[in-house]
Amino acid sequence: MSRKLQTRGRFPVPPESMLVVMTDPELLKRQHRMQGAIEVDVQERERNAGSLVIKVAVREYWRNLKGIDKNRIEDAETSYTWNLSEHSCKWRYRGPRGDMVRISGAIDIEPAEEGCLVLSEVTVHVPVPILGGMLEKRIAGEIEAGFAPFEELLLEFCKDA
């Protein structure tokens, strides 16, 4: 079983400007810090006329069933693959538990009246009998709680776009 989350936000900039905002290394650093990262390293790995691949390596506190353990630090990476002409992205988080915790998603930036819509989908999958569903629910809850603060961060960056 897995959990899917969806959100959509309206922003006062055209899709091309939102694409620039969402691929801004400073935005990505702040986003991942909001999500609990202690250290963030953003690297553009590949760019051509049609695509952009960005890797975000983070160090974050260990998470377990009881919550966050500040005595232990883990390394994780999120890979964003943007289709520049379609204003869309597929991303995947990979933490120290490898395929035991799978978090991935998609972002679509669509034109809208007076700006754009950003549509996001997140899938959380923990293929562990019995505990998997409980872990998926906990992880999905943390992600969902971060939607509104991230939208505020995007609006802040849109002011300069």
C-alpha positions as CSV (number, residue, x, y, z in Angstrom):
1,M,0.0,0.0,0.0
2,S,1.1,3.6,-0.4
3,R,-0.2,7.0,0.4
4,K,-0.7,9.8,-2.2
5,L,-0.9,13.5,-1.4
6,Q,-1.9,16.2,-3.8
7,T,-1.8,20.0,-3.5
8,R,-2.3,22.9,-5.9
9,G,-1.4,26.5,-5.5
10,R,-2.1,29.6,-7.5
11,F,0.8,32.0,-8.0
12,P,1.0,35.5,-9.5
13,V,3.7,34.8,-12.1
14,P,3.7,33.1,-15.5
15,P,4.8,29.4,-15.8
16,E,8.2,30.4,-17.2
17,S,8.9,32.6,-14.2
18,M,7.7,29.9,-11.8
19,L,10.0,27.4,-13.4
20,V,12.9,29.8,-12.7
21,V,11.8,30.2,-9.1
22,M,11.4,26.4,-8.5
23,T,14.8,25.6,-9.9
24,D,16.6,28.4,-8.0
25,P,19.3,26.8,-5.8
26,E,18.5,29.3,-3.0
27,L,14.9,28.3,-2.9
28,L,15.9,24.6,-2.8
29,K,18.2,25.2,0.1
30,R,15.6,27.0,2.1
31,Q,12.9,24.4,1.2
32,H,15.1,21.6,2.5
33,R,16.1,23.5,5.6
34,M,12.3,24.0,6.3
35,Q,12.0,20.2,6.0
36,G,14.6,19.7,8.7
37,A,17.9,19.5,6.9
38,I,21.0,20.6,8.9
39,E,23.2,21.0,5.8
40,V,22.1,21.4,2.2
41,D,24.2,21.1,-1.0
42,V,22.5,21.9,-4.3
43,Q,24.2,20.8,-7.6
44,E,23.0,21.2,-11.1
45,R,24.1,17.8,-12.6
46,E,22.8,18.2,-16.2
47,R,21.3,20.8,-18.3
48,N,20.4,20.9,-22.0
49,A,17.7,22.6,-24.1
50,G,14.9,20.3,-22.8
51,S,15.9,19.1,-19.4
52,L,17.5,20.0,-16.1
53,V,18.7,17.6,-13.4
54,I,19.3,18.9,-9.9
55,K,20.6,16.9,-7.0
56,V,20.1,18.1,-3.4
57,A,22.2,16.4,-0.9
58,V,21.3,16.9,2.8
59,R,22.3,15.9,6.2
60,E,19.4,15.6,8.6
61,Y,18.5,14.2,12.0
62,W,17.7,10.5,12.1
63,R,13.9,9.8,12.2
64,N,12.5,6.7,13.9
65,L,9.2,5.5,15.2
66,K,9.5,7.8,18.2
67,G,10.3,10.9,16.2
68,I,13.5,12.8,15.6
69,D,16.7,11.6,17.2
70,K,19.1,14.6,17.4
71,N,22.0,12.3,18.5
72,R,22.2,10.7,15.1
73,I,22.6,12.3,11.6
74,E,21.8,10.7,8.3
75,D,22.6,11.6,4.7
76,A,19.9,11.8,2.0
77,E,19.5,13.0,-1.5
78,T,16.6,14.3,-3.6
79,S,16.9,14.2,-7.4
80,Y,14.8,16.6,-9.5
81,T,14.4,15.9,-13.2
82,W,12.8,18.8,-15.0
83,N,11.2,18.7,-18.4
84,L,11.8,22.4,-19.2
85,S,9.5,22.7,-22.2
86,E,6.6,21.1,-20.4
87,H,7.3,22.9,-17.1
88,S,7.1,19.5,-15.2
89,C,9.3,17.6,-12.8
90,K,9.7,14.1,-11.5
91,W,11.6,13.9,-8.2
92,R,12.7,11.1,-5.8
93,Y,14.0,11.2,-2.3
94,R,16.6,8.6,-1.3
95,G,17.5,8.3,2.4
96,P,19.7,5.9,4.3
97,R,17.0,3.2,4.4
98,G,17.2,2.9,0.6
99,D,14.1,1.2,-0.9
100,M,12.6,0.6,2.5
101,V,11.2,4.1,2.4
102,R,10.2,5.4,-1.0
103,I,9.2,9.0,-1.4
104,S,8.7,10.4,-4.9
105,G,6.6,12.9,-6.7
106,A,5.7,15.1,-9.6
107,I,5.3,18.8,-10.1
108,D,3.4,20.4,-13.0
109,I,3.3,24.2,-13.6
110,E,0.3,25.2,-15.7
111,P,-0.9,28.5,-17.1
112,A,-3.8,30.1,-15.2
113,E,-5.6,33.4,-15.3
114,E,-3.2,36.1,-13.9
115,G,-0.3,33.6,-13.3
116,C,0.1,29.9,-12.9
117,L,-1.0,26.8,-11.0
118,V,1.5,24.5,-9.4
119,L,0.2,21.0,-9.0
120,S,2.1,18.6,-6.8
121,E,1.7,14.9,-6.1
122,V,3.7,13.0,-3.5
123,T,3.7,9.2,-3.1
124,V,5.0,7.6,0.1
125,H,5.6,3.8,0.1
126,V,7.0,1.7,2.9
127,P,6.9,-1.9,1.8
128,V,7.1,-3.4,5.3
129,P,4.2,-5.6,6.6
130,I,2.1,-4.1,9.4
131,L,4.4,-1.2,10.2
132,G,4.5,0.1,6.7
133,G,1.1,1.6,6.7
134,M,1.7,3.3,10.0
135,L,5.1,4.7,8.8
136,E,3.5,5.9,5.5
137,K,0.8,7.8,7.5
138,R,3.4,9.5,9.8
139,I,5.7,10.5,6.8
140,A,2.7,11.7,4.8
141,G,1.5,13.8,7.7
142,E,4.9,15.5,8.0
143,I,4.9,16.2,4.3
144,E,1.4,17.5,4.3
145,A,2.2,19.9,7.2
146,G,5.0,21.3,5.0
147,F,2.7,22.2,2.1
148,A,1.5,25.6,3.4
149,P,4.9,26.8,4.6
150,F,6.4,25.8,1.2
151,E,3.7,27.7,-0.6
152,E,4.5,30.8,1.4
153,L,8.2,30.4,0.5
154,L,7.2,30.2,-3.2
155,L,5.2,33.4,-2.9
156,E,8.2,35.1,-1.3
157,F,10.4,34.1,-4.2
158,C,7.7,35.1,-6.7
159,K,8.0,38.7,-5.6
160,D,11.5,38.9,-7.2
161,A,10.5,36.9,-10.3
